[in-house]
């Protein structure tokens, strides 16, 4: 690479791609697929501006990682050239295992497989293609590298991933309550005994970060309309699998067709490079293309839910603080069956219930504060920050949602 490549990012301005290897990784089809996977899945049904992608987020996180590593170097932390590049690659590829619509279909297209596990498989595949040049990045990502702070920067309660997505999601949704002081947090980061800490004078920036994250969960990530849309999409994919596996061939792209034919497990992906490559071709466009085809399908479940998506006729949802009683749920189900005129065995495709939870801070995965005396303490132990103690509590809400009407 004769000169550094420059990318203009709407959140940070110019982002520099500093090495040939990183540029080649970004150019790889695995990574380019992230252009076609929206960061917030179906949230644009609520916030029309939320069309940014995992590609945007990955580049932004890499940019923040470079600023963080430069800051740590300036404070005396020794970071070698290979470590620097590996940390950038690890954060660049941290979301490469996401499937269509990000978290919305995480456990639907593949059975009980978190995206982090798929990310590891794809990074390992890339490492083979790049002849072992990603060895150190893979060790950092898997938390197998002895200098643990590198993994903390990639995955922890105060990682670079969160610093970018909070700023980016706030920017594209227009939800100003999610604003955080990422620059100040990064400036306050330090390393103590190979562990990531925040200097005491940055403690209020951490409080604001945790508060903003909690607000973004209720206002954006767990917005009730988004929850409704996600449940509809999950039900649609479940029905598509049922139809496909019953012997009826659905019109879909080759990648999506194969994923519908079987409930693939992690062992299946590990055992088949071809299947992994196939998964790495499937993105949001495969699903939207299928939905446009399925809106005219003879199966009334596929037809109706597909039409609902295309016209934004979403499930009606109730979100409450106290769990629905079994009697209340049975009445809602009976009412839904009667109103829609559907057989009882198909109710699960038009009715969903469950819970969502929000916890801004989990004490078992601590954020550590470096006091002026050189002591390292959990941020929740800070005497004058009762809000953080309160944010350690998990808040749970309960939902029930159902289709409003059908075209039978």
N, C-alpha and C positions, 0 to 999 in steps of 0.2 A: 504494500500500500504506500504509494509515493507520498501521500499527505493524509493527514487525519480527515476522516469523513465527519461531516457536520449534519445534524438533524435539527430542524426547528420544531421545538415542542411548545404547545400552547400554554403549558403551566410554568416551565422553567426557562424558556428561551432556547438557546443553542445547546445541544448535547453533542459531545465529542465521542466518537468511536476511536479508541486509542490504540487498537492493535489489529493486525491482519487476521488473527485467529477469531477475535470477537466479530469482526466484519463478516467473516465466512460463516460463522454460526448464525448470525442474523439473516444472512442470505439463504440459509438452508430451508427446504420446504417444511420441515417440522416447525421451525420458528415462524416462517411466513404465514402459516395457518392461523396464528394468533391474530392476524389482521381481520380474520373472519369469525372471531369469537368475541362477542360483546362482554365487556368487563362486568356489567351489572345485569346480564341476562335479560329479563323481561321488565326491568325497572323503567324502561322508556314508556311503558303503558301509563306510568304515573308522572314521570319527569321526562318530557319529550327530548330534552337535550342529552340524555344519558346514552349516547351512541358510541362512546369511546370503547376501545378494545383492549384485550389482554396484551396486544402488541404495544399500544401506547404505555400501558402500565409497566411492562417489563423494561422498556427503555428508560422510563422515568426512574424506576427503582435502581437501575444500573447507574444512572447519573447521580442519584443521592448517595449510592454506595461509594462512588469515587470521591465525592466531597467529604464523606465521613472518614474514609481511609486517609485522605490528605490531612484532615484535621487531627487524627490520631497520630500520624507521623510527626506533625508539628509539635505535639505534646510529648514526644519522646518514645512512642511505641515503635519498635522496629518491625517493619513490614517489608518483606523482600519483594522484588519484582514479580516472581512467580506467584507469591501469595496474593499480591494485589490483583493480578489478572484473574487468578482462580476465584477470588471473592466476587469480582465483577461478573464472571461467567455463572457462578452459582446463583446469584440473585437474578441475573438475566433469564435463567432457565427455570426459576422456581415454580412457574405456573405452566410450563410447557405441556403438562399432563392433563390440563383442563379439556373437557369435552364441550360439545355445543351448549350454549347458554350458561357456561360456567357452572356455578353451584346448583342451578335448577335441576339439571339432569345427572348430577354426579353419581347417583346410585341407581339410575334407571337403565341407561344404555349398557353399562357394565354392572354386574351384580356385586354390591357391597365392596367396591374398590374405590378408595379415596384418590383424589387427583394426585396427591403427593407420591403415591405408590407408582402411578403411571409415569409421573415425572422422572422418577429414578430409572425406570426401564428405558425411557426415551433418552435420558442423559447418558446411560450406559451404551445405548445404541450409537449415539453421536460420538462417544468416546472411541468406539471401535472404528468408526468412519474417519475420525481425526487421529488415528494411530496413537491413542493413549495421551493426547495432549490435554484431556479433561480429567485426568486422574485426580489431581489435587482438588479441583472444583467439586468432583463427585464425593470426595472424602469430606469436604466442608459441608456439602449439602446433606450427607448422611450422618453428620456429627461424629465422624470417625477420625477427624484431625485433632491432634493433641492441643492445639491452641483454640480453645473452645469459644472464644469471643467471636471468631469468624462465623461460626454457625449461629450464634446469638444474633448477629447482624442480619442473617438470612431468615431465621425463624425463632421468634421469641415474642414476648408481650410488648417489647419495644424494638421491633425489627424495622428494617428499611422498607420491607413490603408494606407495613401498615402506615408508615410515614408518607409513602407515595399515594397509596389508594385513598387515604382520607382526604388529602389535598386534591387529588384528581377527581374523586367522586363528588366532592364539595363543589369544585369548579364546574363540572359538566351538569350536575343536577340543579345548581343554583341554591343549594341549601347552605346558607352562610353559617349556620350554627355548627357546622363541621370544621370550621376553620381552625387550624393548629399552627403553632409556631415551630415548624419543622427545622428551620434554619437555626433557631436558638437551641432546640433539643440536640441537634447534631453538634453544635459548638460546645455544649455542656457534656458530651459523651467523653468517657475516658476508659482506660483499662487498668484494673487492679488485680494482680495475681491471675492474669490471663482471663479475667472475667469482665464483662461489660458493665460499667457503672455510669451513673449520672452525677455530676458534681452538685453539691448541695444547693448552690445558687440557681440551679435549673429546676428545682423541685416544683415550683408553681407552674412551669411549662408542662411538666409531666401530669400534674393535676388537670390542667386544661386539655391535654391530649386524651386522657382517660374519659373526661366528661364529654368531649366532642365525639369520641368513638361511641359512647353510650347513646348520645342523641342521634347519631347517624344510623345506628341500628334501628331505633324505633321509627325514625322519620324516612329512612331510605331502604335499608337492607331488609327490614322486617315489616315494611309498610303493608297494611292488610290487603291492598289491591294487588301488590306484587305477590304476596302469599297465595292469593286466589288464583292468579294467572299461572304460578308455578305448579299448583296442584292440578290445574287443568292440563298442563303440558305433560306432567307425570302420568296422569290418567290416559292421555292420548297415546303416549308411547307404550303403556301397558296394554292398551287395546290393540295397538298395531302389532305388538309381539304375539298376542293371542291369535289374531287373524292370520299373521304370517306363519306361525307355527302350526296352525290347523290345516295348512296346505293351500291356502289362498295366497297367490303371489301379489304383493303390493307393489305399486310403482314407486320406486325410490332409487337413489344413487346406489352403486355397487357396495360402497362402504356401509351405508345405513342399512341396506338390505341384509347384509351378513350379520350386522349387530342385532337385527330384529329376529334372526333365525334361531338364536340360542341365548341363554343367560350365561354369558362368558364370565369365568372367574379369573383371578389374578394368575393362577397357574397356567391358564390357557394363553394369556399374553406372554408369560415367561417362556412358554414352550414353542411359541410360533412367532418368528420375526415377521412373517407375512401378515399375520393378524395384527401385530403391533403397528406395522406400516399402514395397514388398512384403517385402523382407528385414527391414525395421524393424518388421514385425509378428510375425516368427517368434521364438519363445522356447522355453524348456525344456518348457513345457506342450504345444507342438505335437509335440515328440518323444515325450513320455510318452504322449500321446493316441494317437499312431501305434503305439507299441509295444503298447499294450493292444489295439488293433485287429489288429495283425499277428500276435499270439500264436495266432490261429486261421487264419492264411493257408495256402493250399495249397502255397506255396513252403516247402519244409522248412527252408531256411536262415533265412528271415525268422521262421518259426514258432519254431524252436528258440532262436535268439538272443534273441528277444523274451521267450520264457518264462524263459530264463536270467536276464534282467534282473529280471523281476517276482518271481522266487523267490530272487534273489541267488545263483544257481548260477554263479559266475564261472569264467573260464578258470583252470586250474592254471598257475602261473607259477614259473619258475626264474630267479633273479637271481644272476649270478656276476661276479667281478672280471676274469676272463680270457675273451676272446671264444670262443664255441663254434667248434670246428673244423667244416669243411664235412661231414666224415664224421659228426660228432655230430648235426648238424642233419638230415642225410639219414635217420639212424636214428630221430630223434624224429618226423620227418614220416611215415616209413613206419609207425611204431608207431601214430601218430595215425590214419592212413588205415585201418589194420587194425582198430583198436579201435572207431572210430566207424562203420565200414562205409560210407564215402562215396567217391564218384569222386574221382580225383586232381585234376581241374580245379576242384573245390570246396574244396580244402584251405586255400587262402588265407583263406577266411572263418572257418575254425575253428582256424587256427594263425597266430601272429604271432611274429616275432623281430626284434631290433634292439638299439639301445643308448640309454642315457640318460646325461646328463652334468650335473655340478654344478660351477659355478664362482662362488664368493662374490664375488670381486673380479677385474675385468678391467683390467689396467694401462693399456690404450690409452684407456680412458674414466676418467680419474683422479678420485680424491677428493683435494682439496688441503687441506693444513694450513697455517695462517697462524702462523708461529713468533712468539715474543715479540720477536724482532729485526726483524720485519716481512717476513721471507722467506716465499715460498710454495713448498712442497715436496710431492711425491707422498706420500700416507700410507704407501705401501709402502717408502719410503726411510727412514722413521723407524728409527733404529738399534736401539731397544729393543723393536721390535714384530715379531719373527720370525714370529709366527702369521699376520700379514697377507701376508707373502711366501709362506708355505705355502698360504694360501687363494687365491693367484693361480693356482695350478696347477689345471688342469681334471681332475676325477676322473670317469672313465667306467665304467659298469657295463653288462653285457649281459644281455638277457632272451630267453626263449623261453616262450610260453604257448600253451595248447591247451584245447579243450573236453574235459570229462571223460567225458561220455556224451550221446547224442542220442536223441530220440524220432522215429524215422523212420516 
